[in-house]
Amino acid sequence: MHTYIHAYMHTFIHTYIHTYIHTYIHTYIHTYIHTYIHTYIHTYIHTYIHTYIHTYIHTYIHTYIHTYIHTYIHTYIHTYIHTYIHTYIHTYIHTYIHTYIHTYIHTYIHTYIHTYIHTYIHTYKH
């Protein structure tokens, strides 16, 4: 009877521990780790990376490019065009037209009219 009970205890308990608990550990815990944790890592972390980081890249970088760089381009280049080119046109071209062309008209044409016509009048009218 002692041997039978001992054999029963050894067989049943060992079988229980080896089969049920091992199966539980192998199936449930492994499945939990492999399925749930993997799914969590794949879904949540991937979603975090894809959504949050993508949103960060899209929002921050896009906003930076669209706002800061665009503002820089709009402000700096526009200011350059408006100030430098305008100043160039106003100062250089205006100065050229006003000074050089005016001087040309005033000096050359006036001198021509004054000298040539005066000479003509003086030569042919006398």
C-alpha positions as YAML, in Angstrom:
chain: A
units: angstrom
residues:
- id: 1
  name: MET
  ca: [0.00, 0.00, 0.00]
- id: 2
  name: HIS
  ca: [2.90, 2.31, 0.84]
- id: 3
  name: THR
  ca: [4.51, 1.54, -2.51]
- id: 4
  name: TYR
  ca: [1.23, 2.03, -4.38]
- id: 5
  name: ILE
  ca: [0.54, 5.40, -2.70]
- id: 6
  name: HIS
  ca: [4.17, 6.46, -3.25]
- id: 7
  name: ALA
  ca: [4.00, 5.38, -6.90]
- id: 8
  name: TYR
  ca: [0.68, 7.22, -7.29]
- id: 9
  name: MET
  ca: [2.09, 10.35, -5.65]
- id: 10
  name: HIS
  ca: [5.27, 10.16, -7.72]
- id: 11
  name: THR
  ca: [3.41, 9.52, -10.97]
- id: 12
  name: PHE
  ca: [0.45, 11.87, -10.48]
- id: 13
  name: ILE
  ca: [2.33, 14.77, -8.90]
- id: 14
  name: HIS
  ca: [5.25, 14.42, -11.33]
- id: 15
  name: THR
  ca: [2.85, 14.12, -14.26]
- id: 16
  name: TYR
  ca: [0.91, 17.13, -12.95]
- id: 17
  name: ILE
  ca: [4.06, 19.19, -12.46]
- id: 18
  name: HIS
  ca: [5.68, 18.03, -15.69]
- id: 19
  name: THR
  ca: [2.60, 18.12, -17.90]
- id: 20
  name: TYR
  ca: [0.18, 20.71, -16.55]
- id: 21
  name: ILE
  ca: [2.57, 23.25, -15.03]
- id: 22
  name: HIS
  ca: [5.12, 22.83, -17.83]
- id: 23
  name: THR
  ca: [2.35, 23.08, -20.41]
- id: 24
  name: TYR
  ca: [0.98, 26.13, -18.59]
- id: 25
  name: ILE
  ca: [4.41, 27.76, -18.50]
- id: 26
  name: HIS
  ca: [5.23, 26.77, -22.06]
- id: 27
  name: THR
  ca: [1.83, 27.54, -23.56]
- id: 28
  name: TYR
  ca: [0.41, 30.42, -21.55]
- id: 29
  name: ILE
  ca: [3.55, 32.32, -20.51]
- id: 30
  name: HIS
  ca: [5.32, 31.69, -23.84]
- id: 31
  name: THR
  ca: [2.18, 32.62, -25.74]
- id: 32
  name: TYR
  ca: [1.82, 35.70, -23.53]
- id: 33
  name: ILE
  ca: [5.45, 36.72, -24.09]
- id: 34
  name: HIS
  ca: [5.46, 35.81, -27.78]
- id: 35
  name: THR
  ca: [1.99, 37.04, -28.69]
- id: 36
  name: TYR
  ca: [0.96, 39.79, -26.29]
- id: 37
  name: ILE
  ca: [4.36, 41.38, -25.58]
- id: 38
  name: HIS
  ca: [5.43, 40.98, -29.22]
- id: 39
  name: THR
  ca: [2.12, 42.42, -30.36]
- id: 40
  name: TYR
  ca: [2.53, 45.22, -27.81]
- id: 41
  name: ILE
  ca: [6.05, 45.96, -29.03]
- id: 42
  name: HIS
  ca: [5.02, 45.67, -32.67]
- id: 43
  name: THR
  ca: [1.74, 47.57, -32.35]
- id: 44
  name: TYR
  ca: [2.32, 50.14, -29.61]
- id: 45
  name: ILE
  ca: [5.99, 50.91, -30.13]
- id: 46
  name: HIS
  ca: [5.64, 50.78, -33.93]
- id: 47
  name: THR
  ca: [2.54, 52.94, -33.71]
- id: 48
  name: TYR
  ca: [4.42, 55.30, -31.40]
- id: 49
  name: ILE
  ca: [7.37, 55.47, -33.79]
- id: 50
  name: HIS
  ca: [5.13, 55.72, -36.85]
- id: 51
  name: THR
  ca: [2.59, 58.13, -35.38]
- id: 52
  name: TYR
  ca: [4.40, 60.26, -32.82]
- id: 53
  name: ILE
  ca: [7.82, 60.45, -34.46]
- id: 54
  name: HIS
  ca: [6.23, 60.82, -37.92]
- id: 55
  name: THR
  ca: [3.94, 63.51, -36.54]
- id: 56
  name: TYR
  ca: [6.97, 65.15, -34.93]
- id: 57
  name: ILE
  ca: [8.89, 65.02, -38.21]
- id: 58
  name: HIS
  ca: [5.85, 66.13, -40.20]
- id: 59
  name: THR
  ca: [4.78, 68.87, -37.77]
- id: 60
  name: TYR
  ca: [8.05, 70.19, -36.39]
- id: 61
  name: ILE
  ca: [10.30, 69.81, -39.43]
- id: 62
  name: HIS
  ca: [7.52, 70.79, -41.87]
- id: 63
  name: THR
  ca: [6.62, 73.74, -39.65]
- id: 64
  name: TYR
  ca: [10.31, 74.64, -39.43]
- id: 65
  name: ILE
  ca: [10.75, 74.40, -43.20]
- id: 66
  name: HIS
  ca: [7.42, 76.05, -43.97]
- id: 67
  name: THR
  ca: [7.55, 78.75, -41.31]
- id: 68
  name: TYR
  ca: [11.17, 79.51, -40.50]
- id: 69
  name: ILE
  ca: [12.81, 78.82, -43.86]
- id: 70
  name: HIS
  ca: [9.85, 80.27, -45.78]
- id: 71
  name: THR
  ca: [9.89, 83.33, -43.51]
- id: 72
  name: TYR
  ca: [13.65, 83.54, -43.98]
- id: 73
  name: ILE
  ca: [13.30, 83.28, -47.75]
- id: 74
  name: HIS
  ca: [10.36, 85.67, -47.78]
- id: 75
  name: THR
  ca: [11.95, 88.17, -45.39]
- id: 76
  name: TYR
  ca: [15.61, 87.97, -46.34]
- id: 77
  name: ILE
  ca: [15.26, 87.49, -50.11]
- id: 78
  name: HIS
  ca: [12.34, 89.91, -50.32]
- id: 79
  name: THR
  ca: [14.28, 92.42, -48.24]
- id: 80
  name: TYR
  ca: [17.29, 91.81, -50.48]
- id: 81
  name: ILE
  ca: [15.22, 92.30, -53.63]
- id: 82
  name: HIS
  ca: [13.31, 95.23, -52.19]
- id: 83
  name: THR
  ca: [16.25, 96.96, -50.53]
- id: 84
  name: TYR
  ca: [19.40, 96.03, -52.43]
- id: 85
  name: ILE
  ca: [17.98, 95.73, -55.96]
- id: 86
  name: HIS
  ca: [15.65, 98.69, -55.41]
- id: 87
  name: THR
  ca: [18.57, 100.69, -54.04]
- id: 88
  name: TYR
  ca: [20.64, 99.57, -57.03]
- id: 89
  name: ILE
  ca: [17.91, 100.59, -59.47]
- id: 90
  name: HIS
  ca: [17.16, 103.78, -57.61]
- id: 91
  name: THR
  ca: [20.76, 104.79, -56.94]
- id: 92
  name: TYR
  ca: [22.82, 103.40, -59.81]
- id: 93
  name: ILE
  ca: [20.35, 103.47, -62.71]
- id: 94
  name: HIS
  ca: [18.72, 106.70, -61.55]
- id: 95
  name: THR
  ca: [22.13, 108.26, -60.98]
- id: 96
  name: TYR
  ca: [23.24, 107.00, -64.37]
- id: 97
  name: ILE
  ca: [20.15, 108.38, -66.10]
- id: 98
  name: HIS
  ca: [20.12, 111.58, -64.11]
- id: 99
  name: THR
  ca: [23.85, 112.27, -64.13]
- id: 100
  name: TYR
  ca: [25.39, 110.63, -67.18]
- id: 101
  name: ILE
  ca: [22.53, 110.97, -69.68]
- id: 102
  name: HIS
  ca: [21.61, 114.41, -68.35]
- id: 103
  name: THR
  ca: [25.25, 115.45, -68.50]
- id: 104
  name: TYR
  ca: [25.47, 114.03, -72.02]
- id: 105
  name: ILE
  ca: [22.35, 115.89, -73.14]
- id: 106
  name: HIS
  ca: [23.33, 119.04, -71.33]
- id: 107
  name: THR
  ca: [27.00, 119.04, -72.31]
- id: 108
  name: TYR
  ca: [27.23, 117.33, -75.69]
- id: 109
  name: ILE
  ca: [23.91, 118.26, -77.27]
- id: 110
  name: HIS
  ca: [23.91, 121.73, -75.74]
- id: 111
  name: THR
  ca: [27.51, 122.25, -76.81]
- id: 112
  name: TYR
  ca: [26.68, 120.90, -80.26]
- id: 113
  name: ILE
  ca: [23.64, 123.15, -80.60]
- id: 114
  name: HIS
  ca: [25.43, 126.12, -79.11]
- id: 115
  name: THR
  ca: [28.65, 125.65, -81.09]
- id: 116
  name: TYR
  ca: [27.50, 124.18, -84.39]
- id: 117
  name: ILE
  ca: [24.30, 126.21, -84.80]
- id: 118
  name: HIS
  ca: [26.04, 129.33, -83.53]
- id: 119
  name: THR
  ca: [28.87, 128.70, -86.00]
- id: 120
  name: TYR
  ca: [26.31, 128.10, -88.75]
- id: 121
  name: ILE
  ca: [24.47, 131.31, -87.95]
- id: 122
  name: HIS
  ca: [27.72, 133.19, -87.63]
- id: 123
  name: THR
  ca: [29.20, 131.76, -90.83]
- id: 124
  name: TYR
  ca: [26.26, 131.67, -93.23]
- id: 125
  name: LYS
  ca: [24.17, 134.56, -92.03]
- id: 126
  name: HIS
  ca: [26.96, 137.11, -92.18]
...
